[in-house]
Amino acid sequence: MRVVITGSSGLIGSALTASLLEDGHDVLRLVRGGPIEPGRARWDPARGQLDPSLIDGADAVVGLGGAGVGDHRWTPAYKQKLRESRVAGTALLAGTIAAVFHPPKVFVSASAVGYYGDVDGREVDESAPPGRDFLAGLTVQWEAAADAAAARTRVVHPRFGIVLASSGGAFGRMLPLARLGLGGPLGDGSQYWSVISLTDTVRALRFALEHDGLAGPVNLTGPEPVTNKDFARELGRALHRPAVLPAPAFALRLALGGFADSVLMSQRVLPKALTAAGFTFAHPTAADAVRAVTDPDPKPIGSPPAAAPR
């Protein structure tokens, strides 16, 4: 399978790339800078520059690019960067897919559970409507940009939950604090978190690439959302560290700006589309996912996806 990937240097993109290469697939990484070497090609989403020959004839395109939502305070300028880094790049990929003579069989274009906004304690799946906050509006635009390719290929919107990995992402930044005993609840801890291990994230993406029955929004979350307080308890247990002192909501907003609302909002999101298609999780509970991340002898991430029932 020939797969074109954007965002291949990020947490999820690098893990997915490694998994595909390990299994002998041909991966072309679209990059905006750095050296051009075998397996890499230049594109410039800000200027709308992408050579169509890089897409024409590929089996799959995976779009994972975008500035990190937790990498910076949410100033108006950074909100604009978040929007442009997702929507412009996705629109360029979708437009190119729609225009080439031999479009890929599937376009997997990243999204996020931020689509749902704060749902309090309610369980939601892919059929739920979007929320009304900034992230919800951003994901609606993001997915709409990808849907411009839907007339030519199968489009999948993996709505990522909180991906647990020691090497990066929001959890990767939290883990050193938790190892020091500072991994207590955020706010009052009653908000639901929808978490998924990096291993299951990669397996689910590969399942989406190879399973023709999946299209549209697909929640990439574990099947058992957990409150932040219970998550902190599981993390403390896995690290043999106390996890009782909460981080007050006002302090989080002071430190993180608008992004604080994302870690304080309650998102009880279920992966209905994945489980209905036959996907099985290696780490179905938050406790399983936490242990997978904190295990001193971690298992390889590059395992193939679960097979769908016939």
C-alpha positions in Angstrom: 0.0 0.0 0.0 1.3 3.5 -0.9 0.4 6.0 1.8 0.9 9.8 1.7 1.1 11.3 5.2 1.1 14.9 6.4 2.0 15.7 10.0 4.4 12.7 10.0 6.7 14.3 12.6 4.1 14.6 15.2 3.2 12.2 18.0 0.6 10.2 16.1 2.1 10.7 12.6 5.5 9.4 13.6 4.0 6.3 15.3 1.7 5.6 12.3 4.6 6.0 9.8 6.8 3.6 11.8 4.0 1.1 12.0 3.4 1.2 8.2 7.1 1.0 7.3 7.6 -1.9 9.7 5.0 -3.9 7.8 6.5 -3.1 4.4 4.2 -0.3 3.2 5.5 2.5 1.0 5.1 5.8 2.9 5.6 9.3 1.4 5.9 12.0 4.0 4.9 15.5 2.9 7.0 18.1 4.7 7.2 21.9 4.7 10.9 22.2 5.6 14.0 20.3 6.3 16.1 18.1 4.0 14.4 16.3 1.1 15.5 12.6 1.1 13.9 9.4 0.0 10.4 9.0 1.3 9.9 12.8 1.7 8.5 15.5 -0.6 7.9 19.2 -0.2 4.5 20.9 0.0 3.4 24.4 1.2 -0.2 24.5 2.4 0.1 28.2 3.3 0.8 29.0 -0.3 -1.5 26.3 -1.7 1.4 24.4 -3.3 1.2 20.6 -3.7 2.4 18.6 -6.7 -0.7 16.5 -7.8 1.6 13.7 -9.0 2.4 13.0 -5.3 -1.2 12.1 -4.7 -2.2 10.6 -8.1 -2.1 6.8 -7.8 -1.6 6.7 -4.0 -3.7 4.1 -2.2 -4.4 6.3 0.8 -3.8 9.9 2.1 -3.6 10.6 5.8 -3.8 14.2 7.0 -2.5 14.7 10.5 -1.1 18.2 10.3 -1.9 21.1 12.6 -0.5 23.3 15.3 -0.9 21.8 18.8 -3.9 23.0 20.8 -1.9 22.7 24.0 1.3 24.2 22.7 0.6 27.8 23.4 -1.8 30.2 25.2 -4.9 30.8 23.1 -4.3 34.4 22.0 -6.4 35.6 19.0 -3.3 35.2 16.9 -2.8 31.6 18.0 -6.4 30.7 17.5 -6.0 31.9 13.9 -2.9 29.7 13.6 -4.8 26.7 14.9 -7.5 27.3 12.3 -5.2 28.0 9.3 -2.9 25.1 10.1 -5.8 22.7 9.9 -8.3 24.0 7.4 -5.9 25.3 4.7 -3.8 22.2 4.6 -6.8 19.9 4.6 -8.5 21.9 1.9 -5.4 21.6 -0.3 -5.2 17.9 0.2 -9.0 17.4 -0.5 -8.9 19.7 -3.6 -5.9 17.8 -5.0 -7.5 14.4 -4.3 -10.7 15.6 -6.1 -8.7 16.8 -9.1 -6.3 13.9 -9.8 -7.0 11.2 -12.4 -6.4 8.3 -10.0 -7.6 9.4 -6.5 -6.7 7.4 -3.4 -9.1 4.8 -2.1 -9.4 6.6 1.2 -8.6 10.0 2.8 -8.2 9.8 6.6 -8.3 13.4 7.8 -7.8 14.2 11.4 -10.4 15.7 13.7 -11.0 15.7 17.4 -13.6 15.0 20.1 -13.6 18.8 20.7 -16.3 18.6 18.0 -18.9 17.8 20.8 -18.0 20.6 23.2 -18.8 20.1 26.9 -21.4 17.3 27.2 -21.3 17.2 31.0 -22.0 13.6 32.0 -23.9 12.5 28.9 -22.6 9.8 26.7 -22.2 10.8 23.1 -21.3 9.0 19.9 -20.7 10.0 16.3 -24.4 10.9 15.8 -24.2 13.8 18.4 -24.4 17.4 17.1 -21.4 19.8 17.4 -20.8 22.0 20.4 -20.7 25.8 20.3 -17.2 26.6 21.6 -14.1 27.5 19.7 -12.8 24.0 19.3 -16.2 22.7 18.2 -16.4 25.4 15.5 -12.8 24.6 14.4 -13.5 20.9 14.0 -16.6 21.6 12.0 -14.6 23.7 9.5 -11.8 21.1 9.5 -14.1 18.2 8.6 -15.9 20.3 6.0 -12.6 21.0 4.3 -11.9 17.3 4.0 -15.4 16.5 2.7 -14.6 18.3 -0.5 -12.9 15.0 -1.6 -15.9 12.8 -0.7 -17.2 12.6 -4.3 -13.9 10.9 -5.3 -12.9 8.8 -2.3 -13.9 7.5 1.0 -13.3 10.1 3.7 -12.8 9.2 7.3 -12.7 11.8 10.1 -10.9 10.2 13.1 -12.0 12.3 16.1 -9.1 11.9 18.5 -9.6 11.8 22.2 -6.8 12.3 24.7 -4.0 10.1 23.3 -1.8 8.6 26.1 1.9 8.5 25.3 5.0 9.1 27.3 6.8 10.7 24.3 4.6 13.7 23.6 1.2 15.2 23.5 -0.7 16.7 26.4 -0.3 13.6 28.5 3.5 13.4 27.8 3.8 16.9 29.3 1.7 15.8 32.4 3.7 12.6 33.1 6.9 14.2 34.5 4.7 16.1 37.0 2.8 13.0 37.9 6.1 11.2 38.6 6.8 13.9 41.1 3.5 13.3 42.9 1.8 16.3 41.2 -0.7 14.4 39.1 -3.8 15.2 41.0 -7.2 16.0 39.5 -7.6 19.1 37.3 -10.3 21.4 38.7 -12.8 19.4 40.8 -12.0 16.2 38.7 -15.6 15.4 37.9 -15.2 16.0 34.2 -15.1 13.0 31.9 -12.0 12.3 29.9 -12.1 10.1 26.8 -8.6 8.6 26.6 -6.9 6.1 24.2 -3.5 4.6 24.2 -1.1 5.5 21.4 -1.0 1.9 20.4 -4.8 1.7 20.0 -4.7 5.0 18.1 -2.3 3.7 15.5 -4.2 0.4 15.3 -7.5 2.2 14.8 -6.0 4.4 12.1 -4.7 1.4 10.2 -8.1 -0.2 10.7 -9.7 2.8 9.1 -7.3 2.7 6.2 -8.0 -0.9 5.4 -11.7 -1.3 6.4 -14.0 -0.1 3.5 -17.0 0.0 5.8 -15.8 3.0 7.8 -16.5 6.5 6.5 -17.4 9.9 8.0 -16.7 10.6 11.7 -15.0 7.9 13.8 -14.3 8.5 17.4 -10.8 7.4 18.4 -11.4 7.0 22.1 -11.4 4.1 24.5 -14.7 2.4 25.1 -14.8 3.4 28.8 -14.5 7.1 29.5 -13.4 8.0 33.0 -13.6 11.0 35.3 -10.5 13.0 35.6 -10.4 12.2 39.3 -10.5 8.5 38.6 -7.9 8.9 35.9 -5.6 10.7 38.3 -6.1 7.9 40.8 -5.1 5.3 38.1 -2.1 7.3 37.1 -0.9 7.6 40.7 -1.4 3.9 41.3 0.6 3.0 38.2 3.4 5.4 39.2 3.2 4.6 42.9 2.8 8.3 43.6 0.2 10.3 45.4 -2.5 11.9 43.2 -4.7 13.8 45.6 -3.9 17.5 45.3 -6.1 19.1 42.7 -5.0 21.9 40.4 -7.6 24.7 40.9 -9.6 25.8 37.8 -8.6 29.4 38.2 -4.9 28.5 38.3 -5.3 26.4 35.1 -7.0 29.3 33.3 -4.3 31.7 34.5 -1.6 29.3 33.2 -3.2 28.0 30.0 -5.7 30.6 28.9 -8.4 29.3 26.6 -6.9 25.8 26.5 -7.7 25.3 30.2 -11.4 25.0 29.2 -10.5 22.0 27.1 -9.0 20.1 30.0 -11.8 21.1 32.3 -14.7 20.3 30.0 -16.5 17.0 30.3 -16.4 14.7 27.2 -17.9 11.3 27.6 -17.3 10.1 24.1 -17.9 6.5 22.9 -16.2 4.8 19.9 -19.5 3.5 18.4 -18.4 3.4 14.8 -15.2 1.5 15.6 -16.7 -1.1 17.8 -19.7 -1.6 15.3 -17.1 -2.3 12.6 -15.4 -5.0 14.6 -12.4 -3.2 16.0 -11.1 -4.5 19.3 -9.0 -2.5 21.8 -5.6 -3.7 23.1 -6.2 -1.3 26.1 -10.0 -0.9 26.6 -9.9 0.8 30.0 -8.2 3.9 31.2 -6.2 1.7 33.7 -5.1 -0.5 30.8 -4.0 2.6 28.8 -2.2 4.2 31.7 -0.3 0.9 32.4 0.7 0.6 28.8 2.2 4.1 28.9 3.9 3.8 32.2 5.2 0.2 31.7 9.0 0.3 32.0 9.2 -2.4 29.2 6.6 -1.1 26.7 5.4 -3.3 23.8 5.9 -2.2 20.2 3.3 0.2 18.8 3.4 -1.1 15.3 1.0 -4.0 15.6 -1.5 -4.4 12.8 -5.2 -3.5 13.3 -7.7 -6.0 14.5 -9.6 -7.8 11.7 -13.2 -7.1 11.2 -15.7 -10.1 11.4 -16.8 -11.7 8.1 
